Amino acid sequence: MIELLRALVLANEYNAISLVVMYWTETVPQWAWILIFWVLFLSLSMLGVLAYGEVEFWLSLYGIRVTCLAVADDKQHQSHLDLGVLHRQYCDIRGWHWTSNDWV
């Protein structure tokens, strides 16, 4: 049962990552992205626990860094919105116009 669940979850993750990558480029078909990530995952799994743990560590550290930078960038834009710096038009509730189709 656990092997079936693992196969279904991995198939779902390969499909999801291929759709995310295809958002930026459509020159490579979806099945090719799935095959690329499948080979990458298998080759990483064949290297052993030490290499897998090392790659997992660096990727999670990268994810934490990107998350912190995104939060810092959002805080910077929020301060621009609150203070009205540079008279830029930021998206907020004041620019929203209700129409009859908004509730359909």
PASEBA-1860 file (N, C-alpha, C; in nm, 3 decimals):
! residues 104
1> MIELLRAL> 0.082/-0.120/0.000/0.000/0.000/0.000/0.086/0.126/0.000 ~ 0.196/0.123/0.078/0.282/0.242/0.085/0.350/0.268/-0.050 ~ 0.381/0.163/-0.123/0.446/0.182/-0.254/0.349/0.244/-0.354 ~ 0.223/0.205/-0.346/0.122/0.265/-0.434/0.105/0.413/-0.402 ~ 0.100/0.445/-0.272/0.087/0.584/-0.232/0.208/0.666/-0.276 ~ 0.328/0.610/-0.259/0.450/0.679/-0.302/0.450/0.703/-0.453 ~ 0.407/0.604/-0.529/0.403/0.620/-0.675/0.303/0.728/-0.716 ~ 0.189/0.731/-0.650/0.088/0.832/-0.684/0.133/0.972/-0.646
9> VLANEYNA> 0.197/0.985/-0.530/0.245/1.117/-0.487/0.356/1.166/-0.579 ~ 0.450/1.078/-0.613/0.558/1.119/-0.703/0.505/1.157/-0.841 ~ 0.408/1.083/-0.891/0.349/1.117/-1.021/0.283/1.255/-1.015 ~ 0.217/1.282/-0.906/0.154/1.413/-0.889/0.258/1.524/-0.881 ~ 0.367/1.500/-0.809/0.471/1.602/-0.796/0.542/1.626/-0.929 ~ 0.567/1.521/-1.006/0.629/1.540/-1.138/0.538/1.621/-1.229 ~ 0.410/1.593/-1.224/0.315/1.668/-1.305/0.312/1.815/-1.262 ~ 0.312/1.840/-1.131/0.306/1.977/-1.080/0.431/2.056/-1.119
17> ISLVVMYW> 0.549/1.998/-1.101/0.672/2.071/-1.132/0.684/2.095/-1.283 ~ 0.635/2.002/-1.363/0.640/2.024/-1.508/0.546/2.138/-1.548 ~ 0.431/2.149/-1.482/0.340/2.261/-1.512/0.399/2.394/-1.468 ~ 0.470/2.394/-1.355/0.533/2.518/-1.308/0.642/2.561/-1.404 ~ 0.725/2.468/-1.449/0.833/2.503/-1.542/0.775/2.545/-1.677 ~ 0.667/2.483/-1.719/0.607/2.520/-1.847/0.543/2.659/-1.843 ~ 0.525/2.716/-1.725/0.475/2.853/-1.714/0.575/2.950/-1.776 ~ 0.705/2.920/-1.762/0.808/3.010/-1.815/0.848/2.976/-1.957
25> TETVPQWA> 0.843/2.852/-1.995/0.884/2.814/-2.130/0.795/2.701/-2.181 ~ 0.753/2.712/-2.304/0.671/2.608/-2.364/0.743/2.540/-2.479 ~ 0.875/2.561/-2.490/0.949/2.500/-2.599/0.970/2.351/-2.577 ~ 0.975/2.309/-2.451/0.992/2.167/-2.418/0.857/2.112/-2.378 ~ 0.817/1.995/-2.432/0.685/1.941/-2.396/0.681/1.892/-2.251 ~ 0.561/1.877/-2.200/0.543/1.842/-2.060/0.602/1.705/-2.027 ~ 0.587/1.609/-2.118/0.641/1.476/-2.090/0.793/1.478/-2.077 ~ 0.859/1.569/-2.148/1.004/1.578/-2.139/1.047/1.634/-2.004
33> WILIFWVL> 0.973/1.734/-1.952/1.004/1.786/-1.819/0.984/1.679/-1.713 ~ 0.877/1.601/-1.726/0.853/1.493/-1.629/0.967/1.394/-1.634 ~ 1.013/1.359/-1.753/1.125/1.266/-1.768/1.254/1.323/-1.712 ~ 1.280/1.451/-1.733/1.400/1.516/-1.680/1.401/1.513/-1.528 ~ 1.289/1.551/-1.466/1.284/1.552/-1.320/1.284/1.411/-1.262 ~ 1.228/1.314/-1.334/1.231/1.175/-1.288/1.374/1.122/-1.287 ~ 1.449/1.150/-1.393/1.589/1.107/-1.399/1.672/1.178/-1.293 ~ 1.646/1.307/-1.272/1.718/1.381/-1.169/1.692/1.323/-1.029
41> FLSLSMLG> 1.566/1.291/-1.000/1.532/1.233/-0.870/1.594/1.094/-0.854 ~ 1.588/1.013/-0.958/1.647/0.878/-0.949/1.798/0.884/-0.932 ~ 1.864/0.974/-1.004/2.009/0.983/-0.991/2.049/1.034/-0.854 ~ 1.972/1.126/-0.799/2.000/1.175/-0.664/1.975/1.066/-0.560 ~ 1.873/0.985/-0.580/1.844/0.877/-0.487/1.951/0.768/-0.492 ~ 2.012/0.749/-0.608/2.115/0.646/-0.622/2.248/0.686/-0.557 ~ 2.268/0.813/-0.531/2.394/0.858/-0.472/2.409/0.819/-0.326 ~ 2.300/0.801/-0.257/2.306/0.760/-0.118/2.249/0.864/-0.024
49> VLAYGEVE> 2.246/0.827/0.102/2.183/0.911/0.204/2.262/1.039/0.227 ~ 2.393/1.032/0.227/2.476/1.150/0.254/2.455/1.258/0.147 ~ 2.461/1.218/0.021/2.442/1.315/-0.087/2.299/1.369/-0.089 ~ 2.202/1.282/-0.063/2.063/1.325/-0.061/2.039/1.425/0.052 ~ 2.096/1.396/0.169/2.083/1.487/0.281/2.151/1.621/0.256 ~ 2.266/1.617/0.191/2.338/1.741/0.160/2.259/1.828/0.062 ~ 2.205/1.767/-0.041/2.125/1.842/-0.138/1.998/1.894/-0.072 ~ 1.936/1.813/0.012/1.816/1.857/0.083/1.846/1.977/0.173
57> FWLSLYGI> 1.962/1.975/0.240/2.000/2.086/0.326/2.017/2.214/0.247 ~ 2.092/2.209/0.136/2.118/2.330/0.060/1.992/2.384/-0.008 ~ 1.906/2.294/-0.055/1.781/2.341/-0.116/1.688/2.404/-0.014 ~ 1.683/2.348/0.107/1.599/2.410/0.210/1.656/2.543/0.256 ~ 1.789/2.554/0.262/1.851/2.681/0.297/1.821/2.787/0.191 ~ 1.825/2.746/0.065/1.790/2.836/-0.045/1.643/2.879/-0.033 ~ 1.555/2.785/-0.001/1.413/2.817/0.015/1.388/2.915/0.128 ~ 1.459/2.897/0.239/1.445/2.990/0.351/1.493/3.129/0.311
65> RVTCLAVA> 1.603/3.135/0.238/1.657/3.264/0.194/1.561/3.335/0.099 ~ 1.505/3.262/0.005/1.411/3.322/-0.089/1.286/3.370/-0.017 ~ 1.239/3.293/0.081/1.122/3.334/0.158/1.149/3.462/0.236 ~ 1.266/3.471/0.298/1.301/3.593/0.373/1.312/3.713/0.281 ~ 1.371/3.694/0.164/1.381/3.805/0.068/1.244/3.848/0.018 ~ 1.154/3.753/-0.002/1.019/3.788/-0.047/0.945/3.865/0.061 ~ 0.961/3.826/0.186/0.895/3.897/0.295/0.952/4.038/0.308 ~ 1.085/4.050/0.297/1.148/4.181/0.305/1.103/4.271/0.190
73> DDKQHQSH> 1.092/4.214/0.070/1.047/4.292/-0.044/0.902/4.335/-0.026 ~ 0.819/4.248/0.028/0.680/4.283/0.053/0.669/4.393/0.157 ~ 0.753/4.387/0.261/0.752/4.493/0.363/0.795/4.626/0.303 ~ 0.890/4.623/0.210/0.935/4.746/0.145/0.822/4.807/0.063 ~ 0.751/4.724/-0.013/0.640/4.775/-0.093/0.526/4.823/-0.004 ~ 0.507/4.756/0.109/0.401/4.798/0.200/0.432/4.935/0.258 ~ 0.560/4.962/0.291/0.594/5.094/0.344/0.577/5.201/0.237 ~ 0.606/5.168/0.111/0.581/5.262/0.003/0.433/5.293/-0.008
81> LDLGVLHR> 0.351/5.190/0.009/0.207/5.209/0.000/0.156/5.295/0.114 ~ 0.206/5.269/0.236/0.158/5.343/0.351/0.203/5.488/0.348 ~ 0.325/5.512/0.305/0.380/5.647/0.309/0.354/5.726/0.181 ~ 0.314/5.658/0.075/0.290/5.727/-0.051/0.420/5.774/-0.115 ~ 0.528/5.703/-0.095/0.658/5.743/-0.147/0.657/5.736/-0.300 ~ 0.713/5.834/-0.363/0.733/5.844/-0.508/0.601/5.851/-0.585 ~ 0.490/5.867/-0.519/0.359/5.882/-0.581/0.329/5.772/-0.682 ~ 0.366/5.649/-0.649/0.338/5.536/-0.738/0.199/5.481/-0.710
89> QYCDIRGW> 0.141/5.423/-0.811/0.009/5.362/-0.797/0.025/5.215/-0.759 ~ 0.001/5.183/-0.634/0.005/5.046/-0.590/-0.137/4.992/-0.583 ~ -0.149/4.864/-0.596/-0.280/4.801/-0.596/-0.336/4.798/-0.455 ~ -0.453/4.855/-0.437/-0.520/4.850/-0.309/-0.670/4.858/-0.332 ~ -0.746/4.864/-0.226/-0.892/4.859/-0.235/-0.950/4.985/-0.297 ~ -0.876/5.095/-0.293/-0.930/5.219/-0.350/-0.945/5.212/-0.501 ~ -0.869/5.127/-0.568/-0.877/5.115/-0.714/-0.982/5.016/-0.761 ~ -1.056/4.957/-0.668/-1.155/4.855/-0.704/-1.288/4.920/-0.735
97> HWTSNDWV> -1.346/4.880/-0.846/-1.477/4.931/-0.885/-1.572/4.812/-0.894 ~ -1.682/4.819/-0.820/-1.779/4.710/-0.820/-1.868/4.718/-0.942 ~ -1.888/4.603/-1.004/-1.984/4.593/-1.114/-2.080/4.481/-1.082 ~ -2.182/4.468/-1.162/-2.282/4.364/-1.135/-2.227/4.224/-1.161 ~ -2.121/4.211/-1.240/-2.065/4.079/-1.273/-1.968/4.026/-1.167 ~ -1.934/4.107/-1.068/-1.837/4.064/-0.970/-1.889/3.953/-0.879 ~ -2.019/3.941/-0.865/-2.075/3.842/-0.773/-2.124/3.718/-0.844 ~ -2.103/3.709/-0.975/-2.153/3.593/-1.051/-2.054/3.480/-1.042
END
